[in-house]
Amino acid sequence: MKRLLASIAVFVFVATGSVLAAGSGHSPKAASPQVTVIRGATLIDGTGAPPVPDSVIVIEGERIRAVGTAKTAAVPRHAHVIEARGKYVVPG
């Protein structure tokens, strides 16, 4: 699971770089890190497990905090949500 999260973290860092570079309007020393959620994509974890449709990936600052489905992972109210329906999230 840690390997999966690390791989997804690399993808998320690259995929959301422009969103995070645009800034959240907070200074770098803000009290709480920005929360970003990638919602609705099909997650392929690279382990041979079946793809996970309608996945939810919760990223707080530079860390992945949760990975699941729309039914199992809560989306924080204050999160910046990236709708990814019809897209795929893969490690790498």
Number of C-alpha atoms within 10 A of each C-alpha: 9 7 12 16 18 15 16 23 19 13 16 23 15 12 12 14 12 10 14 13 8 9 12 13 7 11 8 10 7 9 8 10 15 17 21 24 24 23 22 22 22 20 23 19 20 15 11 7 8 10 16 17 18 20 24 28 29 23 22 16 13 13 15 18 13 17 21 17 19 15 9 11 15 15 19 12 8 9 15 17 17 16 13 17 14 10 14 16 21 18 18 14
